[in-house]
Amino acid sequence: MIPVLTWGQDSLRVEVREGAGAVVPRQTFSSRRFTVVVSDDTGKPVQGATVHFRLPAEGATGSFASGLRTESTVTDARGQATVYGIQWGGISGRLEIEVVATQAGRQGRARIPVEISSHAKISREDRANPAFKAPSSGKKWLVVALIGAGAAAGAAMAGKGGGQPVSYAPPAAVIVPPSIGTPTITVGRP
C-alpha cells in the first residue's frame, strides 16, 4: 500500500491497495482494477464514502467506460472502492489517477501512478474480458468494409433486370381512424 498525506483531525486516509505502478498497453480497453481503502483517523474502514477517480485532461491519459475522465463510486463495508474498465489513450507516458474521498465534510486524497507504454504486454485478464479491445488499424477495416459494400451494391444493381430500368411505385398510404374506448368511472379507492 502507498501511504498518503492527510491533514487535520477531520480528514480521511486514502491508501492505494491495487494498481499502483501499473504499466498498461496504449490504445487498449483494460480490465485492470484500481482499488483504494478509505479509513478514518483511527484506522477504521469508512463505509459509504464517495470516492472520485480522475484521469488527466491531456497527454498520457484515458477514459473510463462511461467515456468520461472521471468516475465516482462508494466504499463498501471494508472501506474499499474500485474502478476498472479504462480505455487507455494512444500517447505513451506516465500519469497519475487522482483520487479524492469525501464523507460528512471529511476529505482525503491519493494519487495512483500508472504508465502507458507501447511496449507493455496485454494481460491474460484483459484478453479474457469480453469488452477487451486490442489496438488495431481501424482505417484498414474501414477500407475493406467500403470496398465490400461497393461490390455488393454493384452486384445487386447488375442483377436487377439486366441493366434495364426498374419501375417504382410508392407504398399505398394506410389511414387508421382513431377509436375511443369505453369510459369507466371509479368511486372510492382503486
mmCIF file of the C-alpha atoms, coordinates in Angstrom:
data_MODEL
# 
_entry.id   MODEL 
# 
loop_
_atom_site.group_PDB 
_atom_site.id 
_atom_site.type_symbol 
_atom_site.label_atom_id 
_atom_site.label_alt_id 
_atom_site.label_comp_id 
_atom_site.label_asym_id 
_atom_site.label_entity_id 
_atom_site.label_seq_id 
_atom_site.pdbx_PDB_ins_code 
_atom_site.Cartn_x 
_atom_site.Cartn_y 
_atom_site.Cartn_z 
_atom_site.occupancy 
_atom_site.B_iso_or_equiv 
_atom_site.pdbx_formal_charge 
_atom_site.auth_seq_id 
_atom_site.auth_comp_id 
_atom_site.auth_asym_id 
_atom_site.auth_atom_id 
_atom_site.pdbx_PDB_model_num 
ATOM 1   C CA . MET A 1 1   ? 0.000   0.000   0.000   1.00 0.00 ? 1   MET A CA 1 
ATOM 2   C CA . ILE A 1 2   ? 1.117   3.556   -0.645  1.00 0.00 ? 2   ILE A CA 1 
ATOM 3   C CA . PRO A 1 3   ? 0.861   5.940   2.322   1.00 0.00 ? 3   PRO A CA 1 
ATOM 4   C CA . VAL A 1 4   ? -0.977  9.184   1.735   1.00 0.00 ? 4   VAL A CA 1 
ATOM 5   C CA . LEU A 1 5   ? -0.641  12.573  3.371   1.00 0.00 ? 5   LEU A CA 1 
ATOM 6   C CA . THR A 1 6   ? -3.705  13.641  5.326   1.00 0.00 ? 6   THR A CA 1 
ATOM 7   C CA . TRP A 1 7   ? -4.414  16.805  7.246   1.00 0.00 ? 7   TRP A CA 1 
ATOM 8   C CA . GLY A 1 8   ? -6.429  17.812  10.290  1.00 0.00 ? 8   GLY A CA 1 
ATOM 9   C CA . GLN A 1 9   ? -8.463  15.676  12.668  1.00 0.00 ? 9   GLN A CA 1 
ATOM 10  C CA . ASP A 1 10  ? -11.443 15.577  10.320  1.00 0.00 ? 10  ASP A CA 1 
ATOM 11  C CA . SER A 1 11  ? -9.600  14.008  7.413   1.00 0.00 ? 11  SER A CA 1 
ATOM 12  C CA . LEU A 1 12  ? -9.857  10.624  5.765   1.00 0.00 ? 12  LEU A CA 1 
ATOM 13  C CA . ARG A 1 13  ? -6.909  8.387   4.966   1.00 0.00 ? 13  ARG A CA 1 
ATOM 14  C CA . VAL A 1 14  ? -6.777  7.014   1.439   1.00 0.00 ? 14  VAL A CA 1 
ATOM 15  C CA . GLU A 1 15  ? -4.396  4.138   0.728   1.00 0.00 ? 15  GLU A CA 1 
ATOM 16  C CA . VAL A 1 16  ? -3.836  2.578   -2.682  1.00 0.00 ? 16  VAL A CA 1 
ATOM 17  C CA . ARG A 1 17  ? -4.490  -1.160  -2.385  1.00 0.00 ? 17  ARG A CA 1 
ATOM 18  C CA . GLU A 1 18  ? -4.251  -2.269  -6.034  1.00 0.00 ? 18  GLU A CA 1 
ATOM 19  C CA . GLY A 1 19  ? -2.944  -0.835  -9.318  1.00 0.00 ? 19  GLY A CA 1 
ATOM 20  C CA . ALA A 1 20  ? -0.135  1.485   -8.188  1.00 0.00 ? 20  ALA A CA 1 
ATOM 21  C CA . GLY A 1 21  ? 2.774   1.417   -10.623 1.00 0.00 ? 21  GLY A CA 1 
ATOM 22  C CA . ALA A 1 22  ? 0.784   -0.406  -13.307 1.00 0.00 ? 22  ALA A CA 1 
ATOM 23  C CA . VAL A 1 23  ? 2.225   -0.434  -16.824 1.00 0.00 ? 23  VAL A CA 1 
ATOM 24  C CA . VAL A 1 24  ? -0.570  -0.693  -19.378 1.00 0.00 ? 24  VAL A CA 1 
ATOM 25  C CA . PRO A 1 25  ? -0.579  -1.010  -23.181 1.00 0.00 ? 25  PRO A CA 1 
ATOM 26  C CA . ARG A 1 26  ? -1.681  2.069   -25.077 1.00 0.00 ? 26  ARG A CA 1 
ATOM 27  C CA . GLN A 1 27  ? -4.914  2.126   -27.093 1.00 0.00 ? 27  GLN A CA 1 
ATOM 28  C CA . THR A 1 28  ? -6.488  -0.770  -25.194 1.00 0.00 ? 28  THR A CA 1 
ATOM 29  C CA . PHE A 1 29  ? -9.552  -1.290  -23.060 1.00 0.00 ? 29  PHE A CA 1 
ATOM 30  C CA . SER A 1 30  ? -8.159  -2.610  -19.799 1.00 0.00 ? 30  SER A CA 1 
ATOM 31  C CA . SER A 1 31  ? -9.868  -4.673  -17.117 1.00 0.00 ? 31  SER A CA 1 
ATOM 32  C CA . ARG A 1 32  ? -7.084  -3.844  -14.617 1.00 0.00 ? 32  ARG A CA 1 
ATOM 33  C CA . ARG A 1 33  ? -8.505  -2.882  -11.231 1.00 0.00 ? 33  ARG A CA 1 
ATOM 34  C CA . PHE A 1 34  ? -7.528  0.221   -9.257  1.00 0.00 ? 34  PHE A CA 1 
ATOM 35  C CA . THR A 1 35  ? -8.552  -0.110  -5.604  1.00 0.00 ? 35  THR A CA 1 
ATOM 36  C CA . VAL A 1 36  ? -8.199  2.273   -2.657  1.00 0.00 ? 36  VAL A CA 1 
ATOM 37  C CA . VAL A 1 37  ? -9.059  1.814   1.018   1.00 0.00 ? 37  VAL A CA 1 
ATOM 38  C CA . VAL A 1 38  ? -10.599 4.739   2.914   1.00 0.00 ? 38  VAL A CA 1 
ATOM 39  C CA . SER A 1 39  ? -10.223 4.871   6.705   1.00 0.00 ? 39  SER A CA 1 
ATOM 40  C CA . ASP A 1 40  ? -10.753 7.432   9.458   1.00 0.00 ? 40  ASP A CA 1 
ATOM 41  C CA . ASP A 1 41  ? -8.026  8.933   11.660  1.00 0.00 ? 41  ASP A CA 1 
ATOM 42  C CA . THR A 1 42  ? -8.148  5.868   13.951  1.00 0.00 ? 42  THR A CA 1 
ATOM 43  C CA . GLY A 1 43  ? -7.602  3.460   11.041  1.00 0.00 ? 43  GLY A CA 1 
ATOM 44  C CA . LYS A 1 44  ? -11.181 2.142   10.990  1.00 0.00 ? 44  LYS A CA 1 
ATOM 45  C CA . PRO A 1 45  ? -12.553 1.498   7.439   1.00 0.00 ? 45  PRO A CA 1 
ATOM 46  C CA . VAL A 1 46  ? -15.132 4.062   6.320   1.00 0.00 ? 46  VAL A CA 1 
ATOM 47  C CA . GLN A 1 47  ? -18.241 2.652   4.637   1.00 0.00 ? 47  GLN A CA 1 
ATOM 48  C CA . GLY A 1 48  ? -20.311 4.881   2.342   1.00 0.00 ? 48  GLY A CA 1 
ATOM 49  C CA . ALA A 1 49  ? -17.609 7.429   1.480   1.00 0.00 ? 49  ALA A CA 1 
ATOM 50  C CA . THR A 1 50  ? -17.853 8.824   -2.043  1.00 0.00 ? 50  THR A CA 1 
ATOM 51  C CA . VAL A 1 51  ? -14.631 8.267   -3.965  1.00 0.00 ? 51  VAL A CA 1 
ATOM 52  C CA . HIS A 1 52  ? -13.837 10.170  -7.172  1.00 0.00 ? 52  HIS A CA 1 
ATOM 53  C CA . PHE A 1 53  ? -11.176 8.847   -9.578  1.00 0.00 ? 53  PHE A CA 1 
ATOM 54  C CA . ARG A 1 54  ? -9.896  11.389  -12.127 1.00 0.00 ? 54  ARG A CA 1 
ATOM 55  C CA . LEU A 1 55  ? -7.648  10.850  -15.158 1.00 0.00 ? 55  LEU A CA 1 
ATOM 56  C CA . PRO A 1 56  ? -5.543  13.727  -16.576 1.00 0.00 ? 56  PRO A CA 1 
ATOM 57  C CA . ALA A 1 57  ? -7.227  16.031  -19.095 1.00 0.00 ? 57  ALA A CA 1 
ATOM 58  C CA . GLU A 1 58  ? -4.415  15.782  -21.653 1.00 0.00 ? 58  GLU A CA 1 
ATOM 59  C CA . GLY A 1 59  ? -1.234  13.927  -22.519 1.00 0.00 ? 59  GLY A CA 1 
ATOM 60  C CA . ALA A 1 60  ? -0.929  10.310  -21.410 1.00 0.00 ? 60  ALA A CA 1 
ATOM 61  C CA . THR A 1 61  ? -4.473  9.597   -20.258 1.00 0.00 ? 61  THR A CA 1 
ATOM 62  C CA . GLY A 1 62  ? -7.570  7.581   -20.997 1.00 0.00 ? 62  GLY A CA 1 
ATOM 63  C CA . SER A 1 63  ? -11.280 7.462   -20.278 1.00 0.00 ? 63  SER A CA 1 
ATOM 64  C CA . PHE A 1 64  ? -13.490 5.304   -18.095 1.00 0.00 ? 64  PHE A CA 1 
ATOM 65  C CA . ALA A 1 65  ? -16.179 3.003   -19.520 1.00 0.00 ? 65  ALA A CA 1 
ATOM 66  C CA . SER A 1 66  ? -18.611 5.942   -19.384 1.00 0.00 ? 66  SER A CA 1 
ATOM 67  C CA . GLY A 1 67  ? -16.420 7.832   -21.870 1.00 0.00 ? 67  GLY A CA 1 
ATOM 68  C CA . LEU A 1 68  ? -15.557 10.429  -19.227 1.00 0.00 ? 68  LEU A CA 1 
ATOM 69  C CA . ARG A 1 69  ? -12.256 11.125  -17.485 1.00 0.00 ? 69  ARG A CA 1 
ATOM 70  C CA . THR A 1 70  ? -13.886 10.889  -14.043 1.00 0.00 ? 70  THR A CA 1 
ATOM 71  C CA . GLU A 1 71  ? -15.601 8.006   -12.293 1.00 0.00 ? 71  GLU A CA 1 
ATOM 72  C CA . SER A 1 72  ? -17.255 8.008   -8.864  1.00 0.00 ? 72  SER A CA 1 
ATOM 73  C CA . THR A 1 73  ? -18.096 5.117   -6.578  1.00 0.00 ? 73  THR A CA 1 
ATOM 74  C CA . VAL A 1 74  ? -18.898 4.440   -2.916  1.00 0.00 ? 74  VAL A CA 1 
ATOM 75  C CA . THR A 1 75  ? -16.808 2.482   -0.409  1.00 0.00 ? 75  THR A CA 1 
ATOM 76  C CA . ASP A 1 76  ? -18.038 -0.890  0.833   1.00 0.00 ? 76  ASP A CA 1 
ATOM 77  C CA . ALA A 1 77  ? -18.037 -2.209  4.433   1.00 0.00 ? 77  ALA A CA 1 
ATOM 78  C CA . ARG A 1 78  ? -14.252 -2.764  4.214   1.00 0.00 ? 78  ARG A CA 1 
ATOM 79  C CA . GLY A 1 79  ? -13.720 0.852   3.124   1.00 0.00 ? 79  GLY A CA 1 
ATOM 80  C CA . GLN A 1 80  ? -12.736 -0.256  -0.383  1.00 0.00 ? 80  GLN A CA 1 
ATOM 81  C CA . ALA A 1 81  ? -13.572 1.499   -3.637  1.00 0.00 ? 81  ALA A CA 1 
ATOM 82  C CA . THR A 1 82  ? -12.601 0.037   -7.016  1.00 0.00 ? 82  THR A CA 1 
ATOM 83  C CA . VAL A 1 83  ? -12.700 1.208   -10.625 1.00 0.00 ? 83  VAL A CA 1 
ATOM 84  C CA . TYR A 1 84  ? -11.816 -0.699  -13.774 1.00 0.00 ? 84  TYR A CA 1 
ATOM 85  C CA . GLY A 1 85  ? -12.615 -0.653  -17.471 1.00 0.00 ? 85  GLY A CA 1 
ATOM 86  C CA . ILE A 1 86  ? -10.358 2.174   -18.625 1.00 0.00 ? 86  ILE A CA 1 
ATOM 87  C CA . GLN A 1 87  ? -9.825  2.839   -22.326 1.00 0.00 ? 87  GLN A CA 1 
ATOM 88  C CA . TRP A 1 88  ? -6.176  3.920   -22.429 1.00 0.00 ? 88  TRP A CA 1 
ATOM 89  C CA . GLY A 1 89  ? -5.188  6.601   -24.930 1.00 0.00 ? 89  GLY A CA 1 
ATOM 90  C CA . GLY A 1 90  ? -2.619  6.489   -27.713 1.00 0.00 ? 90  GLY A CA 1 
ATOM 91  C CA . ILE A 1 91  ? 0.009   8.704   -26.062 1.00 0.00 ? 91  ILE A CA 1 
ATOM 92  C CA . SER A 1 92  ? 2.684   6.837   -24.108 1.00 0.00 ? 92  SER A CA 1 
ATOM 93  C CA . GLY A 1 93  ? 3.907   8.279   -20.815 1.00 0.00 ? 93  GLY A CA 1 
ATOM 94  C CA . ARG A 1 94  ? 3.442   8.441   -17.065 1.00 0.00 ? 94  ARG A CA 1 
ATOM 95  C CA . LEU A 1 95  ? 0.257   9.685   -15.454 1.00 0.00 ? 95  LEU A CA 1 
ATOM 96  C CA . GLU A 1 96  ? -1.411  9.786   -12.064 1.00 0.00 ? 96  GLU A CA 1 
ATOM 97  C CA . ILE A 1 97  ? -5.009  8.897   -11.337 1.00 0.00 ? 97  ILE A CA 1 
ATOM 98  C CA . GLU A 1 98  ? -6.137  11.476  -8.785  1.00 0.00 ? 98  GLU A CA 1 
ATOM 99  C CA . VAL A 1 99  ? -8.341  10.023  -6.037  1.00 0.00 ? 99  VAL A CA 1 
ATOM 100 C CA . VAL A 1 100 ? -10.496 12.135  -3.694  1.00 0.00 ? 100 VAL A CA 1 
ATOM 101 C CA . ALA A 1 101 ? -12.638 10.537  -0.959  1.00 0.00 ? 101 ALA A CA 1 
ATOM 102 C CA . THR A 1 102 ? -15.320 12.539  0.874   1.00 0.00 ? 102 THR A CA 1 
ATOM 103 C CA . GLN A 1 103 ? -17.828 11.838  3.615   1.00 0.00 ? 103 GLN A CA 1 
ATOM 104 C CA . ALA A 1 104 ? -19.669 14.154  6.016   1.00 0.00 ? 104 ALA A CA 1 
ATOM 105 C CA . GLY A 1 105 ? -17.310 17.087  5.474   1.00 0.00 ? 105 GLY A CA 1 
ATOM 106 C CA . ARG A 1 106 ? -14.168 14.953  5.753   1.00 0.00 ? 106 ARG A CA 1 
ATOM 107 C CA . GLN A 1 107 ? -11.813 14.500  2.830   1.00 0.00 ? 107 GLN A CA 1 
ATOM 108 C CA . GLY A 1 108 ? -8.740  12.505  1.843   1.00 0.00 ? 108 GLY A CA 1 
ATOM 109 C CA . ARG A 1 109 ? -6.613  12.294  -1.298  1.00 0.00 ? 109 ARG A CA 1 
ATOM 110 C CA . ALA A 1 110 ? -4.271  9.911   -3.052  1.00 0.00 ? 110 ALA A CA 1 
ATOM 111 C CA . ARG A 1 111 ? -2.575  9.527   -6.420  1.00 0.00 ? 111 ARG A CA 1 
ATOM 112 C CA . ILE A 1 112 ? -2.169  6.257   -8.299  1.00 0.00 ? 112 ILE A CA 1 
ATOM 113 C CA . PRO A 1 113 ? 0.891   6.238   -10.603 1.00 0.00 ? 113 PRO A CA 1 
ATOM 114 C CA . VAL A 1 114 ? 0.370   4.489   -13.959 1.00 0.00 ? 114 VAL A CA 1 
ATOM 115 C CA . GLU A 1 115 ? 2.435   4.259   -17.130 1.00 0.00 ? 115 GLU A CA 1 
ATOM 116 C CA . ILE A 1 116 ? 1.013   3.873   -20.631 1.00 0.00 ? 116 ILE A CA 1 
ATOM 117 C CA . SER A 1 117 ? 3.576   2.093   -22.796 1.00 0.00 ? 117 SER A CA 1 
ATOM 118 C CA . SER A 1 118 ? 3.731   0.873   -26.374 1.00 0.00 ? 118 SER A CA 1 
ATOM 119 C CA . HIS A 1 119 ? 5.961   -1.970  -25.095 1.00 0.00 ? 119 HIS A CA 1 
ATOM 120 C CA . ALA A 1 120 ? 3.570   -3.229  -22.400 1.00 0.00 ? 120 ALA A CA 1 
ATOM 121 C CA . LYS A 1 121 ? 2.126   -6.704  -22.858 1.00 0.00 ? 121 LYS A CA 1 
ATOM 122 C CA . ILE A 1 122 ? -1.624  -7.244  -22.829 1.00 0.00 ? 122 ILE A CA 1 
ATOM 123 C CA . SER A 1 123 ? -2.555  -9.224  -19.718 1.00 0.00 ? 123 SER A CA 1 
ATOM 124 C CA . ARG A 1 124 ? -4.360  -12.567 -19.748 1.00 0.00 ? 124 ARG A CA 1 
ATOM 125 C CA . GLU A 1 125 ? -7.181  -10.987 -17.707 1.00 0.00 ? 125 GLU A CA 1 
ATOM 126 C CA . ASP A 1 126 ? -7.628  -8.286  -20.360 1.00 0.00 ? 126 ASP A CA 1 
ATOM 127 C CA . ARG A 1 127 ? -7.847  -10.851 -23.163 1.00 0.00 ? 127 ARG A CA 1 
ATOM 128 C CA . ALA A 1 128 ? -10.407 -12.879 -21.151 1.00 0.00 ? 128 ALA A CA 1 
ATOM 129 C CA . ASN A 1 129 ? -12.600 -9.788  -20.718 1.00 0.00 ? 129 ASN A CA 1 
ATOM 130 C CA . PRO A 1 130 ? -15.429 -9.795  -23.323 1.00 0.00 ? 130 PRO A CA 1 
ATOM 131 C CA . ALA A 1 131 ? -15.164 -5.997  -23.648 1.00 0.00 ? 131 ALA A CA 1 
ATOM 132 C CA . PHE A 1 132 ? -11.416 -6.132  -24.408 1.00 0.00 ? 132 PHE A CA 1 
ATOM 133 C CA . LYS A 1 133 ? -10.325 -4.170  -27.458 1.00 0.00 ? 133 LYS A CA 1 
ATOM 134 C CA . ALA A 1 134 ? -6.759  -4.551  -28.695 1.00 0.00 ? 134 ALA A CA 1 
ATOM 135 C CA . PRO A 1 135 ? -5.134  -1.806  -30.735 1.00 0.00 ? 135 PRO A CA 1 
ATOM 136 C CA . SER A 1 136 ? -5.767  -2.274  -34.435 1.00 0.00 ? 136 SER A CA 1 
ATOM 137 C CA . SER A 1 137 ? -5.742  -0.384  -37.657 1.00 0.00 ? 137 SER A CA 1 
ATOM 138 C CA . GLY A 1 138 ? -9.286  0.926   -37.851 1.00 0.00 ? 138 GLY A CA 1 
ATOM 139 C CA . LYS A 1 139 ? -8.557  2.526   -41.244 1.00 0.00 ? 139 LYS A CA 1 
ATOM 140 C CA . LYS A 1 140 ? -7.724  -0.851  -42.759 1.00 0.00 ? 140 LYS A CA 1 
ATOM 141 C CA . TRP A 1 141 ? -11.096 -2.304  -41.739 1.00 0.00 ? 141 TRP A CA 1 
ATOM 142 C CA . LEU A 1 142 ? -12.935 0.800   -42.902 1.00 0.00 ? 142 LEU A CA 1 
ATOM 143 C CA . VAL A 1 143 ? -11.396 0.485   -46.377 1.00 0.00 ? 143 VAL A CA 1 
ATOM 144 C CA . VAL A 1 144 ? -12.229 -3.234  -46.522 1.00 0.00 ? 144 VAL A CA 1 
ATOM 145 C CA . ALA A 1 145 ? -15.831 -2.528  -45.454 1.00 0.00 ? 145 ALA A CA 1 
ATOM 146 C CA . LEU A 1 146 ? -16.266 0.237   -48.040 1.00 0.00 ? 146 LEU A CA 1 
ATOM 147 C CA . ILE A 1 147 ? -14.874 -1.919  -50.841 1.00 0.00 ? 147 ILE A CA 1 
ATOM 148 C CA . GLY A 1 148 ? -17.154 -4.797  -49.823 1.00 0.00 ? 148 GLY A CA 1 
ATOM 149 C CA . ALA A 1 149 ? -20.204 -2.524  -49.655 1.00 0.00 ? 149 ALA A CA 1 
ATOM 150 C CA . GLY A 1 150 ? -19.428 -1.061  -53.081 1.00 0.00 ? 150 GLY A CA 1 
ATOM 151 C CA . ALA A 1 151 ? -19.020 -4.514  -54.610 1.00 0.00 ? 151 ALA A CA 1 
ATOM 152 C CA . ALA A 1 152 ? -22.288 -5.723  -53.065 1.00 0.00 ? 152 ALA A CA 1 
ATOM 153 C CA . ALA A 1 153 ? -24.181 -2.663  -54.319 1.00 0.00 ? 153 ALA A CA 1 
ATOM 154 C CA . GLY A 1 154 ? -22.748 -3.103  -57.807 1.00 0.00 ? 154 GLY A CA 1 
ATOM 155 C CA . ALA A 1 155 ? -23.694 -6.786  -57.891 1.00 0.00 ? 155 ALA A CA 1 
ATOM 156 C CA . ALA A 1 156 ? -27.212 -6.014  -56.681 1.00 0.00 ? 156 ALA A CA 1 
ATOM 157 C CA . MET A 1 157 ? -27.734 -3.352  -59.324 1.00 0.00 ? 157 MET A CA 1 
ATOM 158 C CA . ALA A 1 158 ? -26.332 -5.561  -62.094 1.00 0.00 ? 158 ALA A CA 1 
ATOM 159 C CA . GLY A 1 159 ? -28.628 -8.424  -61.089 1.00 0.00 ? 159 GLY A CA 1 
ATOM 160 C CA . LYS A 1 160 ? -31.812 -6.304  -61.330 1.00 0.00 ? 160 LYS A CA 1 
ATOM 161 C CA . GLY A 1 161 ? -33.404 -6.501  -64.746 1.00 0.00 ? 161 GLY A CA 1 
ATOM 162 C CA . GLY A 1 162 ? -30.165 -6.986  -66.686 1.00 0.00 ? 162 GLY A CA 1 
ATOM 163 C CA . GLY A 1 163 ? -29.421 -3.278  -66.651 1.00 0.00 ? 163 GLY A CA 1 
ATOM 164 C CA . GLN A 1 164 ? -32.990 -2.267  -67.640 1.00 0.00 ? 164 GLN A CA 1 
ATOM 165 C CA . PRO A 1 165 ? -34.789 0.451   -65.670 1.00 0.00 ? 165 PRO A CA 1 
ATOM 166 C CA . VAL A 1 166 ? -36.996 -0.889  -62.903 1.00 0.00 ? 166 VAL A CA 1 
ATOM 167 C CA . SER A 1 167 ? -40.399 0.698   -62.319 1.00 0.00 ? 167 SER A CA 1 
ATOM 168 C CA . TYR A 1 168 ? -41.069 2.030   -58.848 1.00 0.00 ? 168 TYR A CA 1 
ATOM 169 C CA . ALA A 1 169 ? -44.409 2.501   -57.129 1.00 0.00 ? 169 ALA A CA 1 
ATOM 170 C CA . PRO A 1 170 ? -44.568 4.228   -53.759 1.00 0.00 ? 170 PRO A CA 1 
ATOM 171 C CA . PRO A 1 171 ? -46.307 2.295   -50.987 1.00 0.00 ? 171 PRO A CA 1 
ATOM 172 C CA . ALA A 1 172 ? -50.021 2.958   -50.508 1.00 0.00 ? 172 ALA A CA 1 
ATOM 173 C CA . ALA A 1 173 ? -50.970 5.142   -47.562 1.00 0.00 ? 173 ALA A CA 1 
ATOM 174 C CA . VAL A 1 174 ? -52.894 3.399   -44.787 1.00 0.00 ? 174 VAL A CA 1 
ATOM 175 C CA . ILE A 1 175 ? -55.286 5.537   -42.754 1.00 0.00 ? 175 ILE A CA 1 
ATOM 176 C CA . VAL A 1 176 ? -56.360 4.233   -39.360 1.00 0.00 ? 176 VAL A CA 1 
ATOM 177 C CA . PRO A 1 177 ? -59.280 6.156   -37.820 1.00 0.00 ? 177 PRO A CA 1 
ATOM 178 C CA . PRO A 1 178 ? -58.964 6.991   -34.123 1.00 0.00 ? 178 PRO A CA 1 
ATOM 179 C CA . SER A 1 179 ? -61.062 4.954   -31.706 1.00 0.00 ? 179 SER A CA 1 
ATOM 180 C CA . ILE A 1 180 ? -62.340 5.832   -28.265 1.00 0.00 ? 180 ILE A CA 1 
ATOM 181 C CA . GLY A 1 181 ? -62.613 3.088   -25.670 1.00 0.00 ? 181 GLY A CA 1 
ATOM 182 C CA . THR A 1 182 ? -65.423 2.505   -23.196 1.00 0.00 ? 182 THR A CA 1 
ATOM 183 C CA . PRO A 1 183 ? -65.337 5.144   -20.432 1.00 0.00 ? 183 PRO A CA 1 
ATOM 184 C CA . THR A 1 184 ? -65.087 3.939   -16.827 1.00 0.00 ? 184 THR A CA 1 
ATOM 185 C CA . ILE A 1 185 ? -65.675 5.743   -13.550 1.00 0.00 ? 185 ILE A CA 1 
ATOM 186 C CA . THR A 1 186 ? -64.087 4.652   -10.297 1.00 0.00 ? 186 THR A CA 1 
ATOM 187 C CA . VAL A 1 187 ? -65.652 5.685   -6.992  1.00 0.00 ? 187 VAL A CA 1 
ATOM 188 C CA . GLY A 1 188 ? -63.612 5.291   -3.837  1.00 0.00 ? 188 GLY A CA 1 
ATOM 189 C CA . ARG A 1 189 ? -60.268 3.571   -3.647  1.00 0.00 ? 189 ARG A CA 1 
ATOM 190 C CA . PRO A 1 190 ? -58.985 1.945   -6.815  1.00 0.00 ? 190 PRO A CA 1 
# 
